[in-house]
Amino acid sequence: MYFITICCQDRRSCFGKIENGNMQLNEYGQIAHNEWIKTGELRSQITLGAFVVMPNHVHGILEINGRGELHSPENGMTELHSLINKMDEFHSPIYNIGEFHSPNNKTGELHSLINKTGECDSPLRGPSNNVGAIIRGYKSSVTKQLGLMGFDKKLWQRNYYEHIIRNEQSYHTISEYIINNPAKWAGDKFYKL
């Protein structure tokens, strides 16, 4: 599980305002809210925990289910190591493999095997199933929809904050923080008038 924070550029309040300790979403905030929910609907391996869209940032908990690359076929890795050893017999450095031409076409075998065993082709986890890809997809979708509504500024701050949630106590503490974030807005480190 990951605790995620995504901030608006320059901490600009794009998504609404806090009134009486409650977040009042504007049109943009409603899109940010709906797209976060859609993230969980579009990706079956994602479970959403507590989340909140604040005036200038989004907090949420993401759980990525499944073990991803750990499910890659083990025999493929054995084959990969075997091919790498064969490549060494021809004195070809791995970093220069694209330029290597062996009489037995080991380069093609190696490229094929890498494609077969790499994380991108793992049976349970593709490249869109890691935290970075999920956040990029979310930010992109919100940005696109706001752009269609006439928003022409840079919406998001570069990157995002992530914290791995390692135990149940941490999960409950972070969930409580997220839920209570609107009520404690004036003291929040992201608060900006």
MDTraj code that builds the backbone (N, CA, C; nanometers):
import mdtraj as md
import numpy as np

residues = "MET TYR PHE ILE THR ILE CYS CYS GLN ASP ARG ARG SER CYS PHE GLY LYS ILE GLU ASN GLY ASN MET GLN LEU ASN GLU TYR GLY GLN ILE ALA HIS ASN GLU TRP ILE LYS THR GLY GLU LEU ARG SER GLN ILE THR LEU GLY ALA PHE VAL VAL MET PRO ASN HIS VAL HIS GLY ILE LEU GLU ILE ASN GLY ARG GLY GLU LEU HIS SER PRO GLU ASN GLY MET THR GLU LEU HIS SER LEU ILE ASN LYS MET ASP GLU PHE HIS SER PRO ILE TYR ASN ILE GLY GLU PHE HIS SER PRO ASN ASN LYS THR GLY GLU LEU HIS SER LEU ILE ASN LYS THR GLY GLU CYS ASP SER PRO LEU ARG GLY PRO SER ASN ASN VAL GLY ALA ILE ILE ARG GLY TYR LYS SER SER VAL THR LYS GLN LEU GLY LEU MET GLY PHE ASP LYS LYS LEU TRP GLN ARG ASN TYR TYR GLU HIS ILE ILE ARG ASN GLU GLN SER TYR HIS THR ILE SER GLU TYR ILE ILE ASN ASN PRO ALA LYS TRP ALA GLY ASP LYS PHE TYR LYS LEU".split()
xyz = np.array([
    [0.0842, -0.1183, 0.0000],
    [0.0000, 0.0000, 0.0000],
    [0.0880, 0.1236, 0.0000],
    [0.0376, 0.2277, -0.0661],
    [0.1111, 0.3531, -0.0789],
    [0.0233, 0.4707, -0.0402],
    [0.0796, 0.5618, 0.0351],
    [0.0158, 0.6902, 0.0635],
    [0.0704, 0.7872, -0.0406],
    [-0.0193, 0.8431, -0.1200],
    [0.0174, 0.9282, -0.2332],
    [-0.0299, 1.0708, -0.2085],
    [0.0538, 1.1674, -0.2438],
    [0.0144, 1.3084, -0.2451],
    [0.0560, 1.3671, -0.3787],
    [-0.0403, 1.4300, -0.4453],
    [-0.0157, 1.4937, -0.5750],
    [-0.0555, 1.6402, -0.5599],
    [0.0367, 1.7307, -0.5876],
    [0.0127, 1.8738, -0.5670],
    [-0.0103, 1.9482, -0.6981],
    [-0.0926, 2.0503, -0.6903],
    [-0.1118, 2.1407, -0.8037],
    [0.0119, 2.2296, -0.8172],
    [0.0387, 2.2720, -0.9382],
    [0.1512, 2.3611, -0.9657],
    [0.1413, 2.4864, -0.8791],
    [0.2507, 2.5228, -0.8162],
    [0.2599, 2.6417, -0.7300],
    [0.1575, 2.6394, -0.6172],
    [0.1081, 2.5217, -0.5841],
    [0.0057, 2.5050, -0.4793],
    [-0.1155, 2.5942, -0.5041],
    [-0.1462, 2.6120, -0.6297],
    [-0.2609, 2.6923, -0.6704],
    [-0.3891, 2.6150, -0.6378],
    [-0.4855, 2.6806, -0.5775],
    [-0.6132, 2.6168, -0.5437],
    [-0.6994, 2.6056, -0.6682],
    [-0.7004, 2.4877, -0.7255],
    [-0.7740, 2.4626, -0.8505],
    [-0.9029, 2.3848, -0.8281],
    [-0.9131, 2.3147, -0.7154],
    [-1.0188, 2.2165, -0.7015],
    [-1.1350, 2.2568, -0.6110],
    [-1.1328, 2.3760, -0.5561],
    [-1.2419, 2.4189, -0.4698],
    [-1.1886, 2.4875, -0.3463],
    [-1.2688, 2.4852, -0.2403],
    [-1.2282, 2.5525, -0.1165],
    [-1.2842, 2.4790, 0.0046],
    [-1.2247, 2.5108, 0.1180],
    [-1.2692, 2.4543, 0.2454],
    [-1.3665, 2.5519, 0.3094],
    [-1.4834, 2.5024, 0.3453],
    [-1.5830, 2.5826, 0.4179],
    [-1.6295, 2.5034, 0.5383],
    [-1.6163, 2.5645, 0.6557],
    [-1.6579, 2.4998, 0.7808],
    [-1.5995, 2.3594, 0.7970],
    [-1.4729, 2.3440, 0.7588],
    [-1.4048, 2.2165, 0.7765],
    [-1.4404, 2.1100, 0.6738],
    [-1.5130, 2.1478, 0.5689],
    [-1.5515, 2.0529, 0.4642],
    [-1.5011, 2.1013, 0.3290],
    [-1.4586, 2.0081, 0.2474],
    [-1.4115, 2.0417, 0.1139],
    [-1.5308, 2.0605, 0.0216],
    [-1.5355, 2.1761, -0.0439],
    [-1.6391, 2.2075, -0.1420],
    [-1.5728, 2.2024, -0.2794],
    [-1.5983, 2.0940, -0.3518],
    [-1.5363, 2.0762, -0.4828],
    [-1.6004, 2.1676, -0.5861],
    [-1.5178, 2.2288, -0.6691],
    [-1.5693, 2.3009, -0.7853],
    [-1.5732, 2.2009, -0.9022],
    [-1.5985, 2.2485, -1.0237],
    [-1.6052, 2.1589, -1.1403],
    [-1.4749, 2.0816, -1.1589],
    [-1.3630, 2.1521, -1.1448],
    [-1.2335, 2.0872, -1.1619],
    [-1.2099, 1.9834, -1.0518],
    [-1.2473, 2.0189, -0.9307],
    [-1.2322, 1.9274, -0.8178],
    [-1.3171, 1.8023, -0.8342],
    [-1.4350, 1.8188, -0.8915],
    [-1.5221, 1.7036, -0.9144],
    [-1.4581, 1.6080, -1.0160],
    [-1.3944, 1.6655, -1.1176],
    [-1.3236, 1.5823, -1.2159],
    [-1.2081, 1.5090, -1.1489],
    [-1.1295, 1.5799, -1.0676],
    [-1.0179, 1.5162, -0.9966],
    [-1.0684, 1.4028, -0.9075],
    [-1.1806, 1.4242, -0.8412],
    [-1.2424, 1.3231, -0.7551],
    [-1.2874, 1.2016, -0.8368],
    [-1.3615, 1.2273, -0.9438],
    [-1.4151, 1.1181, -1.0252],
    [-1.3044, 1.0360, -1.0921],
    [-1.1985, 1.1043, -1.1360],
    [-1.0890, 1.0326, -1.2013],
    [-1.0128, 0.9447, -1.1025],
    [-1.0052, 0.9868, -0.9765],
    [-0.9399, 0.9021, -0.8766],
    [-1.0215, 0.7739, -0.8588],
    [-1.1520, 0.7881, -0.8494],
    [-1.2383, 0.6705, -0.8374],
    [-1.2251, 0.5818, -0.9617],
    [-1.2217, 0.6457, -1.0784],
    [-1.2089, 0.5707, -1.2034],
    [-1.0778, 0.4921, -1.2087],
    [-0.9742, 0.5435, -1.1440],
    [-0.8459, 0.4728, -1.1384],
    [-0.8650, 0.3329, -1.0821],
    [-0.9419, 0.3224, -0.9765],
    [-0.9695, 0.1919, -0.9162],
    [-1.0595, 0.1050, -1.0023],
    [-1.1479, 0.1677, -1.0769],
    [-1.2395, 0.0920, -1.1631],
    [-1.1689, 0.0392, -1.2880],
    [-1.0756, 0.1178, -1.3429],
    [-1.0069, 0.0791, -1.4662],
    [-0.8969, -0.0237, -1.4451],
    [-0.8426, -0.0293, -1.3258],
    [-0.7303, -0.1190, -1.2983],
    [-0.7725, -0.2188, -1.1908],
    [-0.7980, -0.3408, -1.2325],
    [-0.8490, -0.4417, -1.1404],
    [-0.7506, -0.4764, -1.0287],
    [-0.6225, -0.4500, -1.0490],
    [-0.5226, -0.4833, -0.9475],
    [-0.5082, -0.3740, -0.8415],
    [-0.5849, -0.2656, -0.8551],
    [-0.5767, -0.1531, -0.7616],
    [-0.6964, -0.1542, -0.6671],
    [-0.6685, -0.1348, -0.5397],
    [-0.7732, -0.1125, -0.4415],
    [-0.7480, 0.0265, -0.3844],
    [-0.8510, 0.1093, -0.3849],
    [-0.8377, 0.2443, -0.3309],
    [-0.8744, 0.2444, -0.1832],
    [-0.7948, 0.3151, -0.1059],
    [-0.8267, 0.3375, 0.0343],
    [-0.8837, 0.4777, 0.0475],
    [-0.8691, 0.5352, 0.1659],
    [-0.9170, 0.6709, 0.1898],
    [-0.8507, 0.7670, 0.0922],
    [-0.9254, 0.8669, 0.0476],
    [-0.8671, 0.9718, -0.0357],
    [-0.9481, 1.0986, -0.0180],
    [-0.8834, 1.2096, -0.0513],
    [-0.9514, 1.3385, -0.0460],
    [-0.8894, 1.4306, -0.1504],
    [-0.9755, 1.5035, -0.2168],
    [-0.9303, 1.6089, -0.3073],
    [-0.9378, 1.7372, -0.2263],
    [-0.8240, 1.8014, -0.2078],
    [-0.8142, 1.9260, -0.1332],
    [-0.8060, 2.0413, -0.2330],
    [-0.8085, 2.1660, -0.1877],
    [-0.8042, 2.2775, -0.2826],
    [-0.6855, 2.2729, -0.3786],
    [-0.5685, 2.2301, -0.3298],
    [-0.4499, 2.2341, -0.4160],
    [-0.3686, 2.1054, -0.4180],
    [-0.4261, 1.9986, -0.3702],
    [-0.3582, 1.8689, -0.3741],
    [-0.4580, 1.7555, -0.3558],
    [-0.4097, 1.6353, -0.3819],
    [-0.4897, 1.5145, -0.3637],
    [-0.4094, 1.4194, -0.2762],
    [-0.4754, 1.3641, -0.1745],
    [-0.4162, 1.2595, -0.0908],
    [-0.4936, 1.1317, -0.1167],
    [-0.4253, 1.0198, -0.1232],
    [-0.4960, 0.8933, -0.1374],
    [-0.4088, 0.7752, -0.1013],
    [-0.4753, 0.6656, -0.0726],
    [-0.4070, 0.5398, -0.0462],
    [-0.4382, 0.4463, -0.1619],
    [-0.3328, 0.3896, -0.2190],
    [-0.3438, 0.2910, -0.3264],
    [-0.2865, 0.1593, -0.2778],
    [-0.3566, 0.0526, -0.3057],
    [-0.3016, -0.0803, -0.2805],
    [-0.2901, -0.1495, -0.4150],
    [-0.1712, -0.1981, -0.4444],
    [-0.1497, -0.2728, -0.5677],
    [-0.1517, -0.4201, -0.5305],
    [-0.2522, -0.4896, -0.5814],
    [-0.2689, -0.6317, -0.5506],
    [-0.1912, -0.7161, -0.6496],
    [-0.1385, -0.8265, -0.6063],
    [-0.0589, -0.9130, -0.6930],
    [0.0876, -0.8821, -0.6736],
    [0.1718, -0.9753, -0.7124],
    [0.3142, -0.9605, -0.6866],
    [0.3933, -0.9268, -0.8107],
    [0.3251, -0.8967, -0.9199],
    [0.3931, -0.8474, -1.0387],
    [0.5051, -0.9339, -1.0893],
    [0.6241, -0.8738, -1.1025],
    [0.7347, -0.9428, -1.1660],
    [0.7790, -1.0670, -1.0909],
    [0.7383, -1.0820, -0.9673],
    [0.7736, -1.2032, -0.8953],
    [0.7039, -1.3242, -0.9563],
    [0.6015, -1.2997, -1.0381],
    [0.5309, -1.4084, -1.1039],
    [0.5886, -1.4394, -1.2419],
    [0.6941, -1.3704, -1.2807],
    [0.7554, -1.3997, -1.4095],
    [0.8028, -1.5434, -1.4105],
    [0.7970, -1.6079, -1.5248],
    [0.8359, -1.7491, -1.5296],
    [0.9811, -1.7691, -1.4894],
    [1.0020, -1.8555, -1.3890],
    [1.1383, -1.8798, -1.3413],
    [1.2246, -1.9452, -1.4475],
    [1.1658, -2.0368, -1.5241],
    [1.2480, -2.1035, -1.6242],
    [1.2969, -2.0046, -1.7290],
    [1.2223, -1.8987, -1.7511],
    [1.2659, -1.7953, -1.8441],
    [1.3923, -1.7272, -1.7946],
    [1.4002, -1.7028, -1.6645],
    [1.5195, -1.6389, -1.6101],
    [1.6387, -1.7335, -1.6209],
    [1.6154, -1.8615, -1.6001],
    [1.7230, -1.9581, -1.6155],
    [1.7721, -1.9581, -1.7593],
    [1.6774, -1.9567, -1.8550],
    [1.7139, -1.9507, -1.9967],
    [1.7910, -1.8228, -2.0270],
    [1.7469, -1.7116, -1.9678],
    [1.8131, -1.5835, -1.9906],
    [1.9581, -1.5889, -1.9440],
    [1.9807, -1.6410, -1.8226],
    [2.1176, -1.6509, -1.7713],
    [2.2018, -1.7429, -1.8601],
    [2.1417, -1.8503, -1.9083],
    [2.2129, -1.9414, -1.9967],
    [2.2554, -1.8712, -2.1261],
    [2.1642, -1.7926, -2.1841],
    [2.1966, -1.7206, -2.3070],
    [2.3039, -1.6149, -2.2833],
    [2.2968, -1.5480, -2.1704],
    [2.3987, -1.4470, -2.1393],
    [2.5356, -1.5137, -2.1316],
    [2.5403, -1.6324, -2.0682],
    [2.6674, -1.7053, -2.0610],
    [2.7159, -1.7435, -2.2000],
    [2.6238, -1.7841, -2.2884],
    [2.6618, -1.8180, -2.4253],
    [2.7150, -1.6946, -2.4977],
    [2.6535, -1.5783, -2.4707],
    [2.7001, -1.4544, -2.5338],
    [2.8431, -1.4256, -2.4912],
    [2.8736, -1.4535, -2.3641],
    [3.0089, -1.4309, -2.3150],
    [3.1110, -1.5155, -2.3894],
    [3.0688, -1.6343, -2.4352],
    [3.1596, -1.7198, -2.5105],
    [3.2070, -1.6503, -2.6379],
    [3.1236, -1.5626, -2.6931],
    [3.1589, -1.4913, -2.8154],
    [3.2245, -1.3565, -2.7846],
    [3.2507, -1.3307, -2.6555],
    [3.3183, -1.2091, -2.6103],
    [3.2400, -1.0833, -2.6476],
    [3.1115, -1.0897, -2.6353],
    [3.0289, -0.9723, -2.6636],
    [2.9834, -0.9118, -2.5322],
    [3.0144, -0.7838, -2.5086],
    [2.9636, -0.7210, -2.3862],
    [2.8122, -0.7029, -2.3960],
    [2.7433, -0.7286, -2.2876],
    [2.5973, -0.7205, -2.2860],
    [2.5490, -0.5807, -2.3260],
    [2.6192, -0.4773, -2.2805],
    [2.5728, -0.3423, -2.3121],
    [2.5825, -0.3103, -2.4602],
    [2.6512, -0.3906, -2.5343],
    [2.6698, -0.3664, -2.6760],
    [2.5985, -0.4733, -2.7585],
    [2.5007, -0.5374, -2.6974],
    [2.4402, -0.6551, -2.7580],
    [2.3719, -0.6265, -2.8909],
    [2.3210, -0.5051, -2.9087],
    [2.2539, -0.4717, -3.0337],
    [2.3475, -0.4763, -3.1531],
    [2.4754, -0.4610, -3.1310],
    [2.5716, -0.4602, -3.2408],
    [2.6367, -0.5964, -3.2613],
    [2.6064, -0.6916, -3.1765],
    [2.6716, -0.8212, -3.1826],
    [2.6019, -0.9111, -3.2841],
    [2.6774, -0.9781, -3.3661],
    [2.6215, -1.0706, -3.4653],
    [2.6927, -1.2033, -3.4509],
    [2.6282, -1.2958, -3.3862],
    [2.6906, -1.4268, -3.3704],
    [2.6456, -1.5182, -3.4821],
    [2.7258, -1.6184, -3.5129],
    [2.6876, -1.7100, -3.6201],
    [2.5631, -1.7907, -3.5853],
    [2.5328, -1.8031, -3.4557],
    [2.4164, -1.8833, -3.4153],
    [2.2954, -1.7973, -3.3811],
    [2.3013, -1.6689, -3.4141],
    [2.1917, -1.5755, -3.3886],
    [2.1515, -1.5713, -3.2415],
    [2.2480, -1.5749, -3.1523],
    [2.2176, -1.5684, -3.0096],
    [2.1590, -1.4336, -2.9703],
    [2.1932, -1.3285, -3.0446],
    [2.1384, -1.1967, -3.0148],
    [1.9871, -1.1979, -3.0262],
    [1.9382, -1.2530, -3.1354],
    [1.7925, -1.2618, -3.1535],
    [1.7271, -1.3435, -3.0446],
    [1.7917, -1.4550, -3.0061],
    [1.7375, -1.5374, -2.8980],
    [1.7310, -1.4580, -2.7687],
    [1.8369, -1.3808, -2.7419],
    [1.8413, -1.3041, -2.6187],
    [1.7331, -1.1968, -2.6178],
    [1.7199, -1.1224, -2.7274],
    [1.6156, -1.0202, -2.7347],
    [1.4773, -1.0822, -2.7171],
    [1.4551, -1.1947, -2.7802],
    [1.3272, -1.2641, -2.7687],
    [1.3015, -1.3057, -2.6250],
    [1.4037, -1.3594, -2.5594],
    [1.3887, -1.4060, -2.4232],
    [1.3671, -1.2896, -2.3274],
    [1.4390, -1.1799, -2.3472],
    [1.4194, -1.0635, -2.2618],
    [1.2755, -1.0164, -2.2736],
    [1.2239, -1.0108, -2.3940],
    [1.0844, -0.9690, -2.4128],
    [0.9887, -1.0674, -2.3490],
    [1.0255, -1.1954, -2.3433],
    [0.9389, -1.2988, -2.2888],
    [0.9392, -1.2980, -2.1362],
    [1.0498, -1.2570, -2.0732],
    [1.0603, -1.2705, -1.9288],
    [1.0600, -1.1384, -1.8536],
    [1.0644, -1.0276, -1.9228],
    [1.0726, -0.8983, -1.8558],
    [0.9441, -0.8613, -1.7859],
    [0.9530, -0.7641, -1.6991],
    [0.8376, -0.7213, -1.6220],
    [0.7225, -0.6802, -1.7113],
    [0.7511, -0.6171, -1.8242],
    [0.6454, -0.5693, -1.9119],
    [0.5578, -0.6816, -1.9637],
    [0.6132, -0.8011, -1.9785],
    [0.5351, -0.9125, -2.0282],
    [0.5005, -1.0124, -1.9187],
    [0.5211, -0.9749, -1.7938],
    [0.4867, -1.0616, -1.6830],
    [0.3370, -1.0881, -1.6865],
    [0.2918, -1.2097, -1.6537],
    [0.1513, -1.2416, -1.6677],
    [0.0589, -1.1614, -1.5776],
    [0.1050, -1.1135, -1.4642],
    [0.0158, -1.0433, -1.3730],
    [0.0449, -0.8949, -1.3585],
    [0.1477, -0.8468, -1.4228],
    [0.1800, -0.7064, -1.4035],
    [0.2401, -0.6487, -1.5298],
    [0.1768, -0.5465, -1.5825],
    [0.2274, -0.4789, -1.6997],
    [0.2888, -0.3469, -1.6599],
    [0.3392, -0.2724, -1.7554],
    [0.4054, -0.1473, -1.7238],
    [0.3106, -0.0431, -1.6672],
    [0.1798, -0.0598, -1.6863],
    [0.0853, 0.0390, -1.6352],
    [0.0403, 0.0057, -1.4942],
    [0.0997, -0.0940, -1.4324],
    [0.0557, -0.1367, -1.3008],
    [0.1531, -0.1011, -1.1894],
    [0.2363, -0.0004, -1.2113],
    [0.3216, 0.0446, -1.1028],
    [0.2741, 0.1830, -1.0599],
    [0.3185, 0.2274, -0.9448],
    [0.2696, 0.3533, -0.8885],
    [0.2923, 0.4696, -0.9844],
    [0.4112, 0.4791, -1.0409],
    [0.4410, 0.5905, -1.1316],
    [0.3465, 0.5963, -1.2499],
    [0.3208, 0.4820, -1.3109],
    [0.2313, 0.4780, -1.4268],
    [0.0882, 0.5108, -1.3874],
    [0.0463, 0.4652, -1.2723],
    [-0.0897, 0.4931, -1.2255],
    [-0.1069, 0.6429, -1.2035],
    [-0.0110, 0.7061, -1.1382],
    [-0.0190, 0.8499, -1.1107],
    [-0.0101, 0.9292, -1.2413],
    [0.0796, 0.8894, -1.3313],
    [0.0874, 0.9575, -1.4622],
    [-0.0462, 0.9506, -1.5347],
    [-0.1091, 0.8332, -1.5337],
    [-0.2383, 0.8167, -1.5996],
    [-0.3445, 0.9047, -1.5372],
    [-0.3475, 0.9104, -1.4049],
    [-0.4443, 0.9940, -1.3331],
    [-0.4232, 1.1417, -1.3665],
    [-0.2999, 1.1878, -1.3525],
    [-0.2702, 1.3285, -1.3786],
    [-0.3029, 1.3657, -1.5233],
    [-0.2690, 1.2782, -1.6141],
    [-0.2943, 1.3036, -1.7558],
    [-0.4432, 1.3144, -1.7846],
    [-0.5210, 1.2250, -1.7280],
    [-0.6654, 1.2247, -1.7518],
    [-0.7317, 1.3510, -1.6967],
    [-0.6933, 1.3895, -1.5750],
    [-0.7497, 1.5113, -1.5161],
    [-0.7090, 1.6328, -1.5990],
    [-0.5814, 1.6405, -1.6359],
    [-0.5312, 1.7527, -1.7152],
    [-0.6063, 1.7638, -1.8477],
    [-0.6259, 1.6518, -1.9137],
    [-0.6951, 1.6514, -2.0432],
    [-0.8382, 1.7020, -2.0289],
    [-0.9084, 1.6531, -1.9294],
    [-1.0477, 1.6948, -1.9109],
    [-1.0588, 1.8425, -1.8740],
    [-0.9684, 1.8902, -1.7898],
    [-0.9710, 2.0322, -1.7551],
    [-0.9358, 2.1181, -1.8761],
    [-0.8438, 2.0697, -1.9589],
    [-0.8079, 2.1405, -2.0827],
    [-0.9282, 2.1558, -2.1747],
    [-1.0110, 2.0521, -2.1821],
    [-1.1326, 2.0596, -2.2648],
    [-1.2314, 2.1622, -2.2110],
    [-1.2185, 2.1955, -2.0823],
    [-1.3053, 2.2954, -2.0199],
    [-1.2437, 2.4352, -2.0254],
    [-1.1264, 2.4470, -2.0872],
    [-1.0643, 2.5776, -2.1025],
    [-0.9508, 2.6078, -2.0072],
    [-0.9176, 2.5147, -1.9189],
    [-0.8052, 2.5360, -1.8274],
    [-0.6765, 2.5289, -1.9090],
    [-0.5996, 2.6381, -1.9101],
    [-0.4819, 2.6430, -1.9971],
    [-0.3510, 2.6655, -1.9224],
    [-0.3507, 2.6461, -1.7921],
    [-0.2276, 2.6600, -1.7132],
    [-0.1692, 2.5209, -1.6862],
    [-0.0499, 2.5190, -1.6352],
    [0.0070, 2.3913, -1.5923],
    [-0.0665, 2.3503, -1.4644],
    [-0.1261, 2.2336, -1.4659],
    [-0.2090, 2.1910, -1.3531],
    [-0.1279, 2.1315, -1.2389],
    [-0.0398, 2.0382, -1.2709],
    [0.0267, 1.9604, -1.1669],
    [0.1725, 1.9995, -1.1457],
    [0.2120, 1.9922, -1.0213],
    [0.3531, 2.0017, -0.9873],
    [0.4206, 1.8759, -1.0416],
    [0.5449, 1.8878, -1.0803],
    [0.6187, 1.7723, -1.1309],
    [0.6293, 1.6658, -1.0222],
    [0.6117, 1.5392, -1.0620],
    [0.6259, 1.4244, -0.9750],
    [0.5129, 1.4153, -0.8722],
    [0.5348, 1.3421, -0.7652],
    [0.4364, 1.3193, -0.6603],
    [0.5116, 1.2669, -0.5386],
    [0.4425, 1.2626, -0.4255],
    [0.5015, 1.2094, -0.3032],
    [0.4408, 1.0712, -0.2793],
    [0.5229, 0.9758, -0.2439],
    [0.4718, 0.8438, -0.2071],
    [0.5385, 0.7974, -0.0790],
    [0.4625, 0.7259, 0.0004],
    [0.5131, 0.6675, 0.1239],
    [0.4575, 0.5259, 0.1313],
    [0.5428, 0.4280, 0.1497],
    [0.4973, 0.2895, 0.1616],
    [0.4371, 0.2699, 0.3002],
    [0.3168, 0.2159, 0.3026],
    [0.2488, 0.1864, 0.4292],
    [0.2887, 0.0448, 0.4693],
    [0.3587, 0.0344, 0.5805],
    [0.4205, -0.0935, 0.6167],
    [0.3430, -0.1773, 0.7180],
    [0.2467, -0.1163, 0.7883],
    [0.1734, -0.1952, 0.8869],
    [0.0333, -0.1371, 0.9080],
    [-0.0474, -0.2092, 0.9819],
    [-0.1873, -0.1708, 1.0026],
    [-0.1992, -0.0390, 1.0787],
    [-0.1146, -0.0193, 1.1791],
    [-0.1200, 0.1057, 1.2564],
    [-0.0927, 0.2257, 1.1668],
    [0.0083, 0.2147, 1.0824],
    [0.0409, 0.3219, 0.9893],
    [-0.0758, 0.3473, 0.8946],
    [-0.1372, 0.2395, 0.8460],
    [-0.2531, 0.2521, 0.7572],
    [-0.3649, 0.3325, 0.8249],
    [-0.3956, 0.2988, 0.9513],
    [-0.5033, 0.3683, 1.0221],
    [-0.4678, 0.5146, 1.0492],
    [-0.3441, 0.5410, 1.0862],
    [-0.2995, 0.6787, 1.1116],
    [-0.3103, 0.7641, 0.9852],
    [-0.2636, 0.7097, 0.8727],
    [-0.2676, 0.7839, 0.7459],
    [-0.4111, 0.8014, 0.6977],
    [-0.4935, 0.6977, 0.7110],
    [-0.6351, 0.7092, 0.6721],
    [-0.7041, 0.8191, 0.7518],
    [-0.6773, 0.8222, 0.8805],
    [-0.7367, 0.9249, 0.9666],
    [-0.6893, 1.0642, 0.9252],
    [-0.5616, 1.0760, 0.8944],
    [-0.5069, 1.2039, 0.8488],
    [-0.5798, 1.2506, 0.7217],
    [-0.5987, 1.1588, 0.6267],
    [-0.6645, 1.1933, 0.5003],
    [-0.8088, 1.2370, 0.5257],
    [-0.8807, 1.1599, 0.6026],
    [-1.0223, 1.1896, 0.6298],
    [-1.0376, 1.3235, 0.7005],
    [-0.9475, 1.3535, 0.7941],
    [-0.9573, 1.4767, 0.8724],
    [-0.8861, 1.5957, 0.8096],
    [-0.8242, 1.5768, 0.6934],
    [-0.7468, 1.6832, 0.6308],
    [-0.8276, 1.8115, 0.6073],
    [-0.9511, 1.8046, 0.5565],
    [-1.0266, 1.9298, 0.5363],
    [-1.0510, 2.0066, 0.6667],
    [-1.0784, 1.9373, 0.7747],
    [-1.1064, 2.0034, 0.9026],
    [-0.9820, 2.0717, 0.9599],
    [-0.8648, 2.0261, 0.9195],
    [-0.7390, 2.0807, 0.9710],
    [-0.6655, 2.1617, 0.8647],
    [-0.7375, 2.2109, 0.7656],
    [-0.6788, 2.2780, 0.6498],
    [-0.5884, 2.3954, 0.6868],
    [-0.6297, 2.4806, 0.7769],
    [-0.5513, 2.6001, 0.8098],
    [-0.4133, 2.5647, 0.8640],
    [-0.3976, 2.4481, 0.9235],
    [-0.2685, 2.4061, 0.9771],
    [-0.1923, 2.3127, 0.8847],
    [-0.2476, 2.2858, 0.7673],
    [-0.1870, 2.1919, 0.6735],
    [-0.0641, 2.2535, 0.6078],
    [0.0395, 2.1724, 0.5842],
    [0.1602, 2.2244, 0.5215],
    [0.1382, 2.2673, 0.3765],
    [0.0289, 2.2218, 0.3142],
    [-0.0027, 2.2612, 0.1772],
    [-0.0968, 2.3822, 0.1712],
    [-0.1347, 2.4323, 0.2892],
    [-0.2272, 2.5458, 0.2948],
    [-0.1667, 2.6687, 0.2293],
    [-0.2431, 2.7311, 0.1428],
    [-0.1994, 2.8536, 0.0789],
    [-0.3227, 2.9329, 0.0398],
    [-0.3230, 3.0582, 0.0747],
    [-0.4384, 3.1430, 0.0381],
    [-0.4387, 3.1774, -0.1074],
])
top = md.Topology()
chain = top.add_chain()
for i, resn in enumerate(residues, 1):
    res = top.add_residue(resn, chain, resSeq=i)
    for name in ("N", "CA", "C"):
        top.add_atom(name, md.element.get_by_symbol(name[0]), res)
traj = md.Trajectory(xyz[None], top)
